Amino acid sequence: MTNPLSEQMVNRLARELNISPRQVAATVHLLDEGATVPFVARYRKEATGSLDEVQIAAIRDGIQRLRDLEHRRQYILQTIEEQGKLTPELQQAINAANTLTELEDLYLPYKPKRRTRAVIAKEKGLEPLALRIMEQKPVNLQQLAATFVNPQKEVNTPEEALASARDIIAEMANEDAGARNLLRNLFKRSGQITSKVNKEKEEEGAKYKDYFEWAEPLSRVPSHRLLAMLRGEEEQILRVHIEPDTEQALAILEKTFVKGNNECSEQVKTAVQDAYKRLLKYSLEAEVRGEAKEKADREAIYVFADNLRHLLMAPPLGAKNILGIDPGYRTGCKVVCLNRQGKLLHYTTIFPFEKNTVKRYEAVSAITDLCEQFAIEAIAVGNGTAGRETEDFIRNLQLPDIQVVMVNESGASVYSASEVAREEFPNEDVTVRGAVSIARRLMDPLAELVKIDPKSIGVGQYQHDVDQNQLKQSLDDVVMSCVNNVGVNINTASKQLLTYVSGLGNKLAQNIVDYRNQNGAFFRKADLKKVPGIGPKSFEQAAGFIRIPDAQNPLDASAVHPESFTIVESMAKNTRCTVVDLVNNPQLRNSIDLKQYITQTVGLPTLTDIMQELAKPGRDPRSEFEAVEFTQGINSIEDLQEGMVLNGIVTNVTNFGAFVDVGVHQDGMVHVSEIANKFIKDPKTELKVQQKVRVKVIGIDIARKRINLSIKQAE
């Protein structure tokens, strides 16, 4: 059950996202009812004011954050009230707190504690002494402290009484919300992050050499550098600290708490100095470090998600008879033949790199025979070990009318050993499954890559170091967005692909596959209702995103939602034609006055989407496929020379640059300073994963397997 939605939450989120409260409230209502982000973005534009998926996801995450904040607020109020310490002023302050940090600062003095030095001092009856000292009035401090001497409570001298009183004052300073906030701002504003190598770890941690003696302002450290240092610390190579200037921090505390110039004031000064060095410094360092890590995580997750989106939306070759090859030297090249639906028809192993002439001849014969036997239209070659050599071998066969394409095989080995692969191919070994994955990636990258954990695809930045729950949410959002944006052929889609269709999930996806196996193909979207477990809500969420190519009703092959079929049928009736005629005749569509079909729930946004679908039912939003041909004769890093200009394809984009595959088994690095301005200044032309580029080799380190490239200098 979701927490209630208050007007205050709606208004606050509307301000944060710069949209209207009505849009926020309507979107939250739909999400609370179980609608998915893709469904709301596509089919409820009138309700949300045509918000896009990014905005809807921001509302979903924002409202959850505010609900969590409200839940914590109520818990804190209840806890303090049960202690009998909830004053009207404190309650007002807690209710006015806008962030979790503010709430926790206010709650800190009332939070259950372990037995701290201050708690022990209070048990000795020294809190009244601490409060008298805090008043900082002129007093004979020794005489005052002497009145608190009590050997039975282990307070044997005035000095012991004063020391314990200072422990209480130090804790008061530590728990003061105002002081904490001032110091917190100092940490953020002028804190330095420093990194030093642990003794005798220099050789073991050589990859962190840049951070053996490092310091820079926390406010300017880029996310990738922070995550690198924290990973080095996790591996016990580095020691990382964040701290502002100590004198500035102490000055803030003294200004806040020291109100006089007498003996008591000196005691307060000593106590707050101890508070900073023993308590506040470490507490705030942990807090600020946590916030910096969260920010770095968000940036890294954004980079990963953006890369994943471009990879999943890479142009598909389409339904072709494919021959897939997983290259290898000693163990040979695994070869598979797939039909246009991606079904495995045949597999074998060839040895084109054997010294034995017979083996090489057999490899040539096998490929030519298979291409003829299975009417092969394209050959997919994995880009791993022996990839370029295998590509050269295939191209030298000069097979007529057969396209040869290098395919990025990152994650194929993960898929081949997965439960998903074992379900699909229980009788084949991992090498065959890997070759099938390579072939299917050429046909439809999206349909194949959804079977692999995105973290294994190789387009992330420190993906194992960031918050894993946030990463999963973000990547799931991307996969679901891409799957629903493209649409899914319900008669051929795998269970894994169906799982990401709006409103389905793993169980219903399996039910669809089982129903399909038992009853044959679906002929109408309405047939989805016959699947066990598909109720009205699931059907509403999913139906718009499934496709039935070659259906009798062209609307079943389109993104038009079944709830809008009657609108299209009315358009056809009023235009005195059939739905098929509307699809085939632009003039008929142009004659329709959309305003006539506006209702209380259907407006121009939905009607406009319907007309766009009628123009191209079930259109694929992905670009046309275009293969990249790597420079011939450049197969390994040893073949490279500085100054060469090569064809390449972007495999990963990070905050510090991009990695580009130039066909030598080792991606080259294009530092951000070597990326052309047109790819940096304009978001519409920014560098993307799978993008084809021309690069110039500007540095080679064969020993460290590093290639430095430039896009700017290749223009």
C-alpha positions in Angstrom: 0.0 0.0 0.0 1.4 3.4 -1.0 1.5 6.3 1.4 -1.1 9.0 0.8 -0.3 11.8 -1.6 -0.4 15.3 0.1 -0.9 18.6 -1.7 2.4 19.7 -0.2 4.2 16.8 -1.9 2.6 17.5 -5.2 3.4 21.2 -5.1 7.0 20.6 -4.0 7.6 18.0 -6.7 6.0 20.3 -9.3 8.4 23.1 -8.3 11.4 20.8 -8.4 10.6 19.4 -11.9 9.2 22.7 -13.3 5.8 21.2 -14.3 2.3 21.8 -13.1 0.8 20.3 -9.9 -2.0 18.8 -12.0 0.5 16.9 -14.1 2.3 15.5 -11.0 -1.0 14.5 -9.3 -2.3 12.8 -12.5 0.9 10.9 -13.1 1.2 9.7 -9.5 -2.4 8.6 -9.6 -1.7 6.5 -12.7 1.5 5.0 -11.4 -0.2 4.2 -8.0 -2.9 2.3 -10.0 -0.1 0.1 -11.5 0.5 1.8 -14.8 4.1 1.6 -16.2 6.2 4.5 -17.3 6.1 3.6 -21.0 2.3 3.1 -20.9 1.7 6.4 -19.2 4.0 8.2 -21.6 2.5 6.7 -24.7 -1.2 6.2 -24.0 -2.1 8.7 -21.3 -0.8 12.0 -22.8 -4.1 13.8 -22.1 -3.9 13.0 -18.4 -0.2 14.0 -18.0 0.0 16.9 -20.4 2.2 14.8 -22.8 5.0 14.2 -20.3 7.8 12.0 -21.6 9.3 8.9 -20.0 12.2 10.9 -18.4 9.8 13.2 -16.7 7.4 10.4 -15.6 10.3 8.4 -14.1 11.4 11.6 -12.3 7.9 11.9 -10.8 7.9 8.3 -9.8 11.3 8.5 -8.1 10.6 12.0 -6.6 7.3 11.0 -5.0 8.9 7.9 -3.5 11.6 10.1 -2.0 9.1 12.5 -0.5 7.0 9.6 0.8 10.1 8.0 2.4 10.9 11.4 3.9 7.4 11.7 5.3 7.5 8.2 6.7 10.8 9.1 8.5 9.3 12.4 9.8 6.4 10.6 11.4 8.6 8.0 13.0 10.9 10.7 14.5 7.9 12.7 15.8 6.5 9.5 17.4 9.8 8.5 18.9 10.5 11.9 20.5 6.9 12.2 21.7 7.2 8.7 23.4 10.3 10.1 25.2 8.1 13.0 26.5 10.5 15.6 24.9 8.4 16.8 21.9 8.0 20.6 22.4 5.8 22.7 20.1 9.0 24.4 18.8 10.7 21.1 18.0 7.6 19.7 16.4 7.4 22.8 14.2 11.0 22.5 13.2 10.6 18.8 12.3 7.5 19.5 10.2 9.3 22.2 8.4 12.4 20.1 7.5 12.7 19.6 3.8 15.5 17.1 3.6 16.5 13.9 5.3 19.7 15.6 6.5 17.7 18.3 8.3 15.4 15.7 9.9 18.3 13.6 11.1 20.1 16.7 12.5 17.0 17.5 14.6 16.6 13.9 15.7 20.2 13.3 16.7 20.0 14.5 20.3 17.0 12.2 20.9 18.4 9.2 19.0 19.1 6.1 21.2 22.8 6.0 21.9 25.4 3.6 22.9 27.2 4.5 26.2 29.3 7.4 25.0 31.6 9.4 27.2 28.9 12.0 27.6 26.3 9.4 28.6 28.7 8.1 31.3 29.3 11.6 32.5 25.5 12.2 32.8 25.2 9.0 34.8 27.8 10.5 37.2 25.4 13.4 37.7 27.6 16.0 35.8 25.0 17.4 33.4 24.1 20.3 35.7 27.8 21.3 35.8 28.0 21.2 32.0 24.9 23.4 31.7 26.3 25.9 34.2 29.6 26.0 32.2 27.6 26.6 29.0 26.0 29.7 30.6 29.6 31.1 30.6 29.0 33.4 33.5 31.8 34.5 35.8 32.2 31.9 38.5 34.9 30.3 40.6 35.1 27.2 38.5 37.2 25.2 40.9 34.8 25.7 43.7 31.8 24.9 41.4 33.5 21.7 40.1 34.4 20.7 43.7 30.7 20.5 44.6 30.3 17.7 42.0 33.1 15.5 43.4 31.6 12.1 44.4 34.0 9.2 44.9 31.0 6.8 44.9 30.4 7.8 41.3 34.1 7.8 40.4 34.4 11.6 40.4 37.4 12.0 42.6 38.6 15.5 41.8 37.4 18.8 40.4 39.5 18.2 37.3 37.7 14.9 36.7 34.4 16.6 37.1 35.4 19.3 34.6 36.7 16.7 32.1 33.4 14.8 32.2 31.5 18.0 31.9 33.5 18.8 28.8 32.5 15.4 27.3 28.8 16.4 27.7 29.5 19.8 26.1 31.3 18.2 23.2 28.3 15.9 22.6 26.0 18.9 22.7 28.1 20.6 20.1 28.2 17.5 18.0 24.3 17.3 18.1 23.7 20.9 17.5 21.8 21.1 14.1 23.0 24.7 13.4 26.6 23.9 14.0 26.5 20.7 12.0 25.0 22.6 9.0 27.6 25.3 9.1 30.4 22.7 9.2 28.7 20.6 6.6 28.7 23.6 4.2 32.3 24.2 4.9 33.1 20.5 4.0 31.2 20.9 0.8 32.5 24.3 -0.1 36.2 24.0 0.7 36.8 20.4 1.7 39.9 18.7 0.1 39.8 15.0 -0.9 43.2 13.4 -0.4 44.5 10.0 -1.4 47.7 8.3 -0.2 49.0 4.8 -0.9 49.2 2.4 2.0 52.7 1.3 2.9 54.1 -1.6 0.9 51.1 -1.5 -1.5 52.8 0.4 -4.3 53.6 -2.6 -6.5 50.3 -4.4 -5.9 48.3 -1.2 -6.6 50.3 0.0 -9.6 47.1 0.8 -11.5 46.3 3.4 -8.9 49.6 5.1 -9.2 48.0 8.4 -10.2 46.4 8.5 -6.7 49.4 7.6 -4.5 49.8 11.3 -3.6 46.7 13.1 -4.7 44.7 16.1 -3.4 42.0 18.3 -5.0 38.9 20.2 -3.9 36.0 17.9 -3.3 33.7 20.3 -5.2 35.7 19.8 -8.4 36.5 16.1 -8.3 34.9 14.4 -11.3 32.8 11.3 -10.7 35.1 8.8 -12.4 38.1 10.0 -10.3 36.2 9.8 -7.0 35.0 6.3 -7.8 38.5 5.3 -8.8 39.9 6.5 -5.5 37.1 4.8 -3.5 37.7 1.5 -5.4 41.4 1.8 -4.5 40.4 2.3 -0.9 38.1 -0.7 -1.0 41.0 -2.8 -2.3 43.1 -1.5 0.6 45.6 0.1 -1.7 44.7 3.7 -0.9 43.7 5.8 2.1 41.1 8.4 1.2 40.1 11.4 3.4 37.9 14.5 3.0 38.5 17.4 5.3 38.4 21.2 5.2 40.9 23.5 6.8 40.9 22.6 10.5 41.4 26.2 11.7 38.3 27.3 9.7 36.3 24.5 11.2 37.3 25.3 14.7 36.7 29.0 14.2 33.1 28.2 13.2 32.5 26.2 16.3 34.1 28.7 18.6 32.0 31.5 17.1 28.9 29.4 17.6 29.5 28.3 21.2 32.1 30.5 22.9 30.1 33.5 24.2 32.5 35.0 26.7 36.0 35.5 27.9 36.3 33.7 31.2 37.1 30.3 32.8 33.8 28.8 31.6 34.4 30.0 28.1 37.8 28.4 28.0 36.2 25.1 29.1 33.6 25.5 26.3 36.4 26.3 23.8 38.3 23.2 24.8 35.2 21.0 24.6 34.1 22.1 21.1 37.7 21.6 19.8 37.5 18.1 21.2 34.0 17.8 19.6 35.3 18.6 16.2 38.5 16.4 16.3 36.8 13.4 18.0 33.2 13.5 16.7 32.2 16.1 14.1 35.1 15.6 11.8 34.5 11.9 11.3 30.8 12.1 11.3 30.6 14.9 8.7 33.4 13.3 6.6 31.3 10.1 6.3 28.2 12.1 5.5 29.8 14.3 2.8 31.7 11.4 1.4 28.3 9.5 1.2 26.7 12.5 -0.7 29.7 12.8 -3.0 29.5 9.0 -3.7 25.8 9.3 -4.4 26.4 12.1 -6.9 29.2 10.2 -8.6 26.9 7.1 -8.7 24.2 9.1 -10.3 26.6 10.4 -13.0 28.0 6.9 -13.6 24.6 5.3 -13.8 23.4 8.0 -16.2 26.4 7.3 -18.5 25.8 3.6 -18.3 22.1 3.9 -18.9 22.7 6.2 -21.9 25.2 3.9 -23.4 22.9 0.9 -22.9 20.0 2.7 -24.6 22.1 3.4 -27.7 23.4 -0.2 -27.7 19.9 -1.7 -27.4 18.6 0.6 -30.1 21.4 -0.2 -32.5 20.0 -0.8 -36.0 19.0 -4.5 -36.7 19.9 -6.2 -39.9 16.4 -7.8 -39.7 15.0 -11.2 -40.5 17.7 -12.9 -42.6 19.2 -16.4 -42.9 22.4 -15.9 -40.8 25.6 -17.8 -40.5 27.2 -16.9 -37.2 30.9 -17.6 -36.3 32.5 -17.5 -32.8 36.2 -17.3 -33.9 39.1 -19.2 -32.3 42.5 -20.5 -33.2 43.4 -23.7 -31.4 39.8 -24.9 -30.7 38.6 -23.8 -34.1 35.7 -21.5 -35.1 32.2 -22.5 -34.0 29.8 -22.0 -36.9 26.0 -21.9 -36.7 23.2 -21.5 -39.3 20.0 -19.7 -38.3 16.8 -19.2 -40.2 15.0 -15.8 -40.5 13.2 -16.4 -37.2 16.5 -17.0 -35.4 16.0 -20.8 -35.1 19.2 -22.9 -34.9 19.3 -25.2 -38.0 22.9 -26.5 -38.0 26.2 -26.2 -36.2 29.8 -27.3 -36.8 33.4 -26.4 -36.2 36.0 -25.3 -38.8 39.7 -24.9 -38.5 40.8 -22.2 -41.0 44.0 -21.4 -39.2 45.5 -24.9 -39.0 48.8 -25.5 -40.7 47.2 -28.7 -42.1 46.2 -27.8 -45.6 43.4 -30.4 -45.5 41.8 -28.6 -42.5 41.9 -25.3 -44.2 40.4 -26.7 -47.4 37.6 -28.3 -45.3 36.9 -24.9 -43.7 36.5 -23.3 -47.1 34.3 -26.1 -48.4 32.2 -26.1 -45.2 31.4 -22.3 -45.4 30.6 -22.4 -49.1 28.4 -25.5 -48.7 26.5 -24.1 -45.7 25.9 -20.8 -47.4 24.3 -22.6 -50.3 22.4 -25.2 -48.3 20.8 -22.7 -45.9 20.5 -19.8 -48.4 22.7 -17.6 -46.1 22.1 -13.9 -46.6 24.6 -12.5 -44.1 27.5 -13.7 -41.9 28.1 -12.5 -38.4 31.7 -12.8 -37.1 32.4 -12.2 -33.4 35.1 -9.6 -32.7 37.0 -11.5 -30.1 40.2 -13.5 -30.4 40.9 -14.4 -34.1 37.9 -12.2 -35.1 39.7 -10.1 -37.7 41.5 -13.1 -39.1 38.2 -15.0 -39.4 36.6 -11.9 -41.1 39.5 -11.8 -43.6 39.2 -15.6 -44.2 35.4 -15.2 -45.0 35.9 -12.1 -47.2 38.6 -13.9 -49.2 36.0 -16.5 -50.1 34.2 -13.8 -52.1 30.8 -15.2 -51.4 28.3 -13.5 -53.8 25.5 -11.3 -52.3 26.4 -12.2 -48.7 27.1 -9.4 -46.3 30.0 -10.0 -43.8 29.7 -8.1 -40.5 31.9 -7.9 -37.4 29.7 -8.2 -34.3 30.6 -7.0 -30.8 30.5 -10.2 -28.7 30.7 -8.7 -25.2 28.6 -10.7 -22.9 28.1 -13.6 -25.3 30.1 -16.0 -23.0 27.9 -14.9 -20.1 24.8 -15.7 -22.0 26.1 -19.0 -23.2 26.6 -20.2 -19.7 23.4 -18.8 -18.3 20.2 -20.5 -17.3 18.4 -18.7 -20.2 20.8 -20.3 -22.8 20.5 -23.7 -21.1 16.7 -23.5 -21.5 16.9 -22.5 -25.1 19.6 -25.0 -26.1 19.7 -27.8 -23.5 21.6 -30.2 -25.8 24.2 -27.8 -27.2 27.4 -26.7 -25.4 28.4 -23.2 -24.5 30.4 -22.6 -27.7 27.4 -23.2 -29.9 25.2 -21.0 -27.7 27.8 -18.2 -28.0 27.8 -18.4 -31.8 24.0 -18.3 -31.8 24.1 -15.2 -29.7 26.5 -13.5 -32.0 24.3 -14.3 -35.0 21.1 -13.2 -33.4 22.8 -9.9 -32.3 23.2 -9.1 -35.9 19.5 -9.8 -36.7 18.1 -7.9 -33.7 20.4 -6.6 -31.0 17.6 -5.6 -28.7 15.9 -9.1 -28.7 19.2 -10.8 -27.9 20.8 -8.4 -25.5 17.8 -8.4 -23.1 18.9 -12.0 -22.2 22.1 -10.7 -20.7 22.7 -8.9 -17.5 23.5 -5.3 -18.7 26.5 -5.1 -16.5 28.1 -7.9 -18.6 27.7 -6.0 -21.9 30.7 -3.7 -21.3 29.3 -0.2 -21.7 29.4 0.9 -18.1 31.7 3.1 -16.0 32.5 1.7 -12.6 29.2 -0.2 -12.7 30.2 -2.6 -9.9 31.1 0.3 -7.6 27.8 2.2 -7.7 24.6 1.7 -5.8 23.4 -1.6 -7.2 19.7 -1.0 -6.5 19.7 2.4 -8.2 21.7 0.9 -11.1 19.2 -1.9 -11.5 16.2 0.5 -11.5 17.9 2.7 -14.1 18.9 -0.1 -16.4 15.5 -1.8 -16.1 13.9 1.5 -17.0 16.1 1.7 -20.1 15.5 -1.9 -21.2 11.7 -1.5 -20.7 11.7 1.8 -22.5 13.6 0.4 -25.5 11.5 -2.8 -25.7 8.3 -0.9 -25.6 9.5 1.8 -27.9 10.3 -0.8 -30.6 7.4 -3.1 -29.9 7.4 -6.9 -29.6 6.2 -9.5 -32.1 4.2 -11.7 -29.7 4.5 -14.7 -32.0 8.3 -14.9 -32.1 9.5 -13.0 -28.9 11.4 -14.9 -26.3 10.3 -15.0 -22.7 13.0 -12.6 -21.8 11.9 -10.1 -24.3 8.2 -10.4 -23.3 9.2 -9.9 -19.7 10.0 -6.3 -20.4 6.7 -5.5 -22.1 4.6 -3.1 -20.1 2.4 -4.9 -17.6 3.7 -8.4 -18.1 6.8 -9.5 -16.1 8.4 -12.9 -15.9 5.3 -15.1 -15.0 3.0 -13.7 -17.6 5.7 -13.8 -20.2 6.1 -17.5 -19.5 2.4 -18.0 -19.7 2.3 -16.3 -23.1 5.1 -18.6 -24.4 3.3 -21.7 -23.0 0.0 -20.6 -24.6 1.7 -20.0 -27.9 3.4 -23.4 -27.8 0.1 -25.1 -27.1 -2.3 -23.1 -29.3 -0.2 -21.7 -32.1 0.2 -18.1 -33.2 -1.9 -15.1 -32.0 -4.0 -13.6 -34.8 -5.4 -10.5 -32.9 -4.3 -8.5 -29.9 -7.5 -9.4 -28.3 -6.3 -13.1 -28.2 -3.9 -12.0 -25.5 -6.9 -12.0 -23.1 -7.1 -15.8 -23.5 -3.7 -16.3 -21.8 -4.0 -17.5 -18.2 -3.2 -14.6 -15.8 -3.8 -11.8 -18.3 -6.5 -9.7 -16.7 -8.0 -6.4 -17.8 -5.2 -4.4 -16.2 -2.4 -6.5 -17.7 -4.0 -6.4 -21.1 -4.5 -2.6 -20.9 -0.8 -2.1 -20.1 0.6 -4.5 -22.6 -1.7 -4.5 -25.7 -0.4 -1.3 -27.2 3.2 -2.6 -27.3 2.7 -6.0 -28.8 2.8 -6.5 -32.6 1.2 -9.1 -34.8 2.8 -8.7 -38.3 0.6 -9.7 -41.2 -2.5 -9.6 -39.0 -5.8 -9.3 -40.9 -6.5 -6.0 -39.1 -3.5 -3.7 -39.7 -4.1 -2.1 -36.3 -3.0 -5.4 -34.6 0.4 -4.9 -36.3 0.6 -1.3 -35.0 1.1 0.7 -31.9 -2.5 1.7 -31.9 -4.0 0.6 -28.6 -7.0 -1.7 -28.8 -8.9 0.9 -26.7 -8.6 3.2 -29.7 -9.6 0.7 -32.4 -13.2 2.0 -32.4 -11.9 5.6 -33.1 -10.1 4.3 -36.2 -13.1 2.3 -37.3 -15.2 5.4 -36.9 -12.8 7.4 -39.0 -13.0 4.7 -41.7 -16.8 4.6 -41.6 -17.1 8.4 -41.8 -14.6 8.4 -44.7 -16.6 5.6 -46.4 -13.6 3.3 -46.6 -11.9 0.4 -44.7 -9.2 0.6 -42.1 -6.9 -1.0 -44.7 -7.8 1.9 -47.1 -6.8 4.4 -44.4 -3.4 2.7 -44.0 -2.8 2.6 -47.8 -4.1 6.0 -48.8 -2.5 9.2 -47.5 -5.2 11.3 -49.1 -7.9 9.6 -47.2 -6.0 10.2 -43.9 -5.4 13.8 -44.8 -9.1 14.4 -45.3 -9.9 13.5 -41.7 -10.7 16.3 -39.3 -9.2 15.1 -36.0 -11.1 17.6 -33.9 -14.3 15.7 -34.7 -13.0 12.7 -32.6 -12.0 14.6 -29.5 -13.7 13.4 -26.3 -13.3 13.9 -22.6 -10.5 11.3 -22.5 -9.1 11.4 -26.0 -7.4 14.5 -27.3 -5.2 15.7 -30.1 -2.0 14.1 -28.7 -3.6 10.6 -28.9 -5.3 11.2 -32.2 -2.0 12.5 -33.7 -0.2 9.4 -32.6 -2.9 7.3 -34.2 -2.5 9.0 -37.5 1.2 8.6 -37.4 0.8 4.9 -36.8 -1.7 4.6 -39.7 1.0 6.1 -42.0 3.5 3.3 -41.0 1.8 0.6 -38.9 4.3 -1.0 -36.5 7.2 1.1 -37.8 10.6 0.3 -36.2 12.0 3.5 -34.7 15.6 2.2 -35.0 17.9 3.5 -37.8 18.7 1.6 -41.0 21.4 -1.0 -40.6 24.8 0.0 -41.9 27.9 -2.2 -41.4 31.3 -0.9 -40.4 34.2 -2.2 -42.4 37.5 -2.0 -40.5 40.7 -1.1 -42.4 42.0 -4.1 -44.2 45.4 -5.4 -43.1 45.1 -3.9 -39.6 44.3 -6.9 -37.4 46.4 -6.4 -34.2 47.9 -3.6 -32.1 51.3 -4.5 -33.7 49.9 -3.5 -37.1 49.2 0.1 -35.9 51.4 3.1 -36.6 51.1 6.6 -35.3 49.4 8.8 -37.8 47.1 6.1 -39.3 43.5 7.2 -39.9 41.1 4.3 -39.4 37.4 3.3 -39.4 36.1 2.6 -35.9 32.9 2.1 -33.9 32.3 3.5 -30.5 32.0 0.8 -27.8 31.7 2.9 -24.7 31.3 6.5 -23.7 32.5 7.8 -20.3 32.9 11.2 -18.7 36.6 11.3 -19.6 36.3 10.2 -23.2 35.3 7.3 -25.4 36.5 3.9 -26.3 36.6 2.9 -30.0 37.0 -0.5 -31.7 39.3 -0.2 -34.7 39.4 -4.0 -35.3 42.6 -4.9 -33.4 41.1 -6.8 -30.4 41.9 -3.9 -28.1 39.7 -0.8 -27.9 41.5 2.5 -28.3 40.9 5.5 -26.0 39.8 8.9 -27.3 40.3 11.4 -24.5 37.6 14.0 -24.1 40.1 16.6 -25.3 40.5 14.7 -28.6 36.8 14.5 -29.4 35.6 17.0 -32.0 33.6 19.9 -30.8 30.6 18.9 -32.8 30.3 15.8 -30.7 30.5 17.8 -27.4 28.6 21.0 -27.8 25.4 19.8 -29.4 23.4 17.0 -27.6 21.9 16.1 -30.9 25.3 15.1 -32.3 27.0 13.8 -29.1 29.1 10.7 -29.4 27.1 7.5 -28.9 27.7 3.8 -28.4 27.6 2.0 -31.8 28.4 5.2 -33.7 30.7 4.9 -36.7 33.7 7.3 -36.5 37.0 8.0 -38.2 40.0 8.2 -35.8 43.6 8.9 -35.9 46.2 6.9 -34.0 48.2 9.4 -31.8 49.9 7.0 -29.4 50.6 3.3 -29.0 51.9 1.4 -26.0 52.1 -2.3 -27.0 53.4 -3.4 -23.6 50.5 -2.0 -21.7 48.1 -2.6 -24.6 47.0 1.0 -24.8 46.0 2.9 -28.0 45.4 6.6 -27.9 43.1 7.9 -30.6 41.8 11.3 -31.8 38.6 12.0 -33.6 39.5 15.7 -33.8 42.7 15.1 -35.7 41.1 12.6 -38.1 38.7 15.2 -39.5 
